[in-house]
Amino acid sequence: MSAAKPPRGVAPAQAAPRAAAPDALDAESILVLNCGSSSIKFALFDDGALGVPRKPRWSGRIEGVGGTGAQLIETGAAPVALALGGETPYGAAMQVVRACVERQSGGRRPAAVAHRVVHGGAKYAAPVRVDRAVLADLKGFVPLAPLHQPFALQAIEALLAEAPELPQVACFDTAFHRSLPEVEQMFPLPHALWERGVRRYGFHGLSYEYMAVALAERHGDCARGRTIVAHLGSGASLCAMRGLRSVATTMGFSALDGLMMGTRCGSLDPGVLLHLLESEGLSVEQVAHLLYHESGLLGVSGLSPSPQPLLAAEATNPRAHAALELYVRCIVREIGALTAVLGGLDMLAFTAGIGEHSAPLRGRICAALGWLGVRVDDDANRADAPTISAADSPIRVVVEPTNEEWIAASHARRVIGSGVAATAPASPRAGGSRVTSPRTSAESRSRDDHRAAARSLR
């Protein structure tokens, strides 16, 4: 990575030191980037003879990009306020990340960069080394994941321009769900749309892939049976696994589907969309903004997209209470549906920020599943213990921290180590249709872009 100057307003301590060999290669490290609309998470992993360790050498995140309270948070260090003003706060934030990486690695660039890319469409079923042709493909899926996809692609594009020889690997959240049976991928729409790629893709795949590893290690054969994993963060979904493979999931064509989330609505009667467009007179852009940014916990409560403030306020705030009640109800309903698909349930696993740390919500969800036989040990639940089910519960209930970054780093090691070229995998198994390269730009969010995205799946 080329030397980067920190933006104005960044604390001097965050500037990269003058490196003796700025173009040297840190051949034993892999950088992982997880770029969202208002945050950038990063982690630097060692790459030794025994593989990639689970814990990164160093990690951190920048939060509040585009807002007034941006800050850099590195593991083991106090938060540092950042001034990311100007017309390109995201670019300024990436400069800070580059400076931090160079400081940590003595000015040397990593051997590879792994990116979490939310949507790979029907074309990309496995991690792939990125070149400009692959990047052009991925830009076409931006309207299907506008909170994440454009920002990951901005980082990839910037590095392709600055260091084209630096290997970059795209790791897709949709890839884990390619094991879904065809019936789970289908929508009850005209078959011509299926052939053009309108199908259920599923998301949070890097998290579920890690859970398939970690749950088997900790819980053995129980995890290999009928398992539902609840990935509950600002985005949320459920994944039903059998034999540690995805057989059903709540998110579908886009990351809007399924569970109620922080600001996203989850499953919604399509008639509501027609009403908003026809009777309320909203434009496509206004509807998209409402569904992605003004719904979910924030929309119902009018207070916060995070459960913690709502839990604190619900005793005196009816809307906060209603938001939490609906949030739990949506999760319980979908767990019931996935249990039916699995033909029973052996394990329920909670992960991600809310799943790992909100004992009150875990308790409410499990209490509503008492009809299944779920029983929770309250003390274990309050302690966020690895197993929170009671000894006599026929269904094991567990809490397992996710580690998407390690999965991405491990994928990058395999792709770069095996010399995999930046070519697309074979046509998707389901539907059998070939996919053409889309041409939609990463920044586009207009009505034409949504139509172009649909065409790009053909």
N, C-alpha and C positions, 0 to 999 in steps of 0.2 A: 504494500500500500504506500502510495507516495506521501511525503511529509505534508501534514495539514496544519494550518494555522487555526487556532481556536477563534470563534467569532467574538466580536466586541462584547464586553460584559461578562465573559467567562472568567472565573477566578484564575489567576496566573498559574496556580498549582496544577491546573488541568492541561496546560500546554505541553506538547511533546518536547522532550529534550533534543538537543542537537545530536544526531546519531552519527557515529563514526562511519558506518556503512549503510546509508539509508535504503539501498536496494538489496541488502543481504536477505537471505531466505531463512526464516525460522522453520526449518524442515520438520520440526517435531511439534508443531501446533496447528490446530484447526480452529478457525473463528466461526462462530454460529451467530447469525443475525435473525431476529424475529421482529419485523417492522410492522407496526400498526399505525392507525391514523393519528394517534396522539402520544405514542410511546415507542421506544426502540429498546429492545432487550438484546444483550450481547453476552457472549461467554467464550472464553479461550480455553480450549482443551489440549492437553498433551496428547501426542500420538506416538506411543512407544511400540516396542516389539510385541507386547502382550495385548495391544489394542488400545482403545480409548477408555480411560477411567471414567466412572460414573460422575465424579465430582470435577468441575472445571478448575483449572489453575486460577482463574480469575473471572469474575462476572459482574454485571451491573445492568442498569437501565436508565434511560432518560424518560421522565414522565412530564406530562403537561405541555408537550410540543404544540405550538400554536396558541397556547394560552398565556396567562400572565404569571403563572407560578411554576414555570419549568424548573426542574432540578435534576441533577445527576446523582444517582445513588449507586455507589460501588459497594460490593460485599465487604463488610468489616470497616467501612468508613462512614463518617457523618455525611448526610446529604449536602450537596453544594448547589446553591441557587445559580441559575443560568439566565442570561439575557439573550433570548433567541429572536429578537425583534427583526423587523425588516420584512421584505416581501417573501422570503424563502426560509421560514423558521425550520422546516424539515431538513433543508440542506445544511443549515447551520448546526443542527443537532447531529447530523452525520459527520460533520467536521470534528465535533467534540468526540464522537466515538472513535474516529480514526486517530485523533491525537492520543486518546487514552490507550488504544491498542498499541500504538508505537511506543508509548511510555512503558507499557508493561513488557514489551518484547525487545526493548533496547533499539528501536528503530527498524527492526527486521519485520518483514511482512510474513504472514502465515503461509503454510504450504497450500492451504485451500480455504475457501469460505463456503459454508453451508447456509442456505437460506430456507426459512420456513415460507413456503408458498401455498396459500390456502387452496387454490383451485387449479387442478391439472386437466380439467375437462375429461372427455372420453379418450383423449389421445395419450395422456401420460399416466401410466399405471405404476411407475416406479421412479425412484430418484434419477435425475439425468444431469449431465454436465451441460451448462448453459453456454450457447453461442448466440449470435444475433438472430438466427433463424428460430431457435427455441424461444428466445425472448419475444419475437414477433407473435408467435403462437400464444404465449401466455398473456399478452396484452389484450387479446380478444376476450378473456374471461373476467376482465376487470368489473364489468357491470354485475357479475354474479357474486362478487365478494368485494364491494367497494370500500369496506372498512380496512382491508388488509392488502389485497392484491396490488393496488397501484403503488403502495409504499415499498413493498418488497421489490417490485420491478424497478422502481427508481434507484434503489441501492445497487441492484444488479447492473443496471445500465451505466451508472456512474463508475463502477469498478471496471466494467468492460472498456470504458473510454480511457480510464486512468492507467489500468494495468491489464491489458488484454491477455497477457500470458498467465495471469493468476487464475488457477482453476476455481470455478464457481459451480456449486451443485444445488439444484432446486429440489427440495424435499416436500412432497405434496401431502396436504391434509386429507385429500380425497383418496390416496392410493390404498390405504389399509382396507377400505370398504369395497375394493374390487372383487372380494370374495362373496359379496352379496348375491344370493340367488336371483335369477332374472326376474322372478315375480316381485321381489322386493325393490328392484330398480324401476319398475314400471309405474306410470301414472295412467289413470283411466281417461286417456285423451286419444285422439285419432292416431293411428299407427304411424302416419307420416311424420308426426312430431317425434316419436321414438327414434325413427330412422335418422332424424336430424339432430339427435343428441339430447332431447328433452327427457331427462330421466333423473332418478334419485342417485346422487353421488355420495352424500355423507361427508362429514367434516370432523375436525379434531382428531384426525387419523394418527398423527405423530404421538399424541397423548395416549390413544388407545393401543398403539403398537407398543409403547413402553409398558403400559399396564399388563399387556399379554405376557411380557417378560417378567415383570416384578411380581405379579400375583402368582404366577406359577412357581417362582423361586420361594416365595414366602408361604404359600398355602397348598402347593402341590396339586394333587388330583382334584381337590375341591374346585380350584380355579379352572380346571380343564373341562368341567361339566357345563352346567347352564348358568352363565354369569351375566349380570347386567352391570355395566360401569356407568356411573353418573359423573360426567365431566361438568362441574358446576362452577363457572367463573362469570366474567362479564358476558361472555358468550357461553351457551350451555347446550348440552345434548346428552343423549343416552345411547349406548351401544350394547346390543345383545350379542354375546359371544357363545359359541359352542366349539369346544376344542381350541380355544384361544383365537378363533377366527370370527370376523364380523359376519353375522347372519341377518341382522336388522339394525336400523338406527333411526333416530328421530329427525335429524336434519336431512334435507332432500336435495333439490335442484340448486338451492342457494343457502347461504348461512342465515337466512331469515326464518327458516322452517323449524317446526318442532316445539321445543319448550319456550316458555316466556323467559326473557333475558333482561339484562340491565336496561337497555334502551331499545331492544328489538322485540317485536311482537310475538314471534313464534307462529304456530299454526293459526290460520285465520280463514274464515269463510270467504271464498273469492267474491261472493256477492257484495261483501263490504267494500272491496276495491272498486267494483263497478259503481256502487253508490257514491263513493268519494269522487270518482271521476265524472259521473254523469249528473248527480244531484247536488253534490257539494261544490262542483266546479273546480276541483283541484287539478293541477297539471300533473303529468307523470313525474316530473321532478319533485313536486311538492309531496306527492304520495310516497315516493321513495324516501324522502327525508323524514317524513312522519314515521314510516315503518322502521327505518334504521336508527333514527336518533331521538324520537320523541315518544316512543312506546315502551312496552315492558314495565319494569318496576318504576322507572321514572315517570312514564306516562300515567299510570294508574295512581301512583302516590302523589305526584306533583312535587315530590320532595327530593328524591335521590335515586340513582340507579343501583346503589349498593344496599344490601340488606341490613348492614349494621346500623346506620342511622334510622332505618325504618323499625328495627327491633326496639331501639331506644325510644321511639316516638309513638309506637302503636297503641299504647295504653290510653293516650289522650288524642290521637289523631286517627279518625276512622278511615281515611284514605290510605294511610300507611298500613293499617291493619288489613284492609281489603287487598292491597297489593301483595302482601305476604301470604294471605290466604289463597289468592289466585295462583301465586307462584308455586306454592306447595301442591295445590290441587292439580296443576298441569303436570308436575313431575309424577305424582302418584298415579294419575290417569295413564300416562305413557308407560310407567313401570308395569302396570297391570296389563296393558296391551302387549308389551314385549314378553312378559311372562307367559301369556297365552301363546305367542309365536314359538317360544322355546319349549312349551309343554311342561312348564314348571320352573322352579328357581332353586339353585343351590347356593349362589353367592350374590350379594349386592355390594358393590365397591364404590366409595365416594372419592373423588379426586378434584384437583384444581382449587383455586383460591377459596371459594365458598364451600365446596365439598370437603376440603381438608380442614377448614378452620371454623366453620359455623356449626357448633354443637347444637344450638337451639333449632336450626332448620333441619339438620339431620334427625334430631329427635322427633320433630313434627312429621317428617316424611315417614319415618319408620313406624310411628304410632298409627298413622293412617293405613299402614300395610299389615296391621295386626291380623287381619283376616287371612293373610298368607301364612301366618305363623311367625312373622318377624318379631323378635323380642330383643330389646336393647338393654345393656348394662349401663345405667345412667352415669356411674362414676367413670367408666371407661370412655363413654362418649364425651363427657366434659373434659377429659384428659387428652382427647384426640388420639386415643390409643390405636395401634394397628388393627386390633379386633375389638369391635364395640358391641357385638351381639352377646346376649346372655348365654350362659353355658347350656341351657336347655332349649335354645332357639334352633329349630330345624334348618333355618337359613343363616348362613354365616354372613355377617355384616362387617365390612372392613373399611379402613381409611388408608389410602396409599398415595403418597405424594407423587405427582407426575414428573417426568423428566424429558420433555420434548427436545431439549437442546442436545442431550446425550444421543438420542436417536438420530438427530440430524447429523451430528458429528460422526457417528458411526457409519451412516450412509455415505457421507462424503469420503471417508477413508476407503470404503469399499469401491466406490465409483472411481476415484482417482487412482487408487492402488491397482485396480484391474484394467486401467486404461480405457474405460468405457467412453466411446465417442458421443458427441452431442447429437444423437439421432433419436427420433421418436420411436417408442415401442410399437409393436404390431397393433393392428386395428383392434378395438375392444371386442371382447368375447361376446358381450351382450349386444344384440342388434346387428353386429357384423358390418356396420357401415364405416367407410373410410372417412377421415376427418381432414378437411382442408385447412390451410394456414389462415388465421384471421388477421385483420389489419387494423384493429381498433386501437387507438392510443391509450396509454395508461391513465391519462388525466381525464378522459372523457366520461361524462355521466348523463348525457342527454338522452332523449327518446331514441334518436338514431343509433346511439351506442347500444341501447338495450336490444334493438332490432338486429344490429350487427353482431352482437354476442350470440344471439340465437342462430344467425346464419353461420357463424364460425364453428358451431358444433356439428354442422352437417358433414 
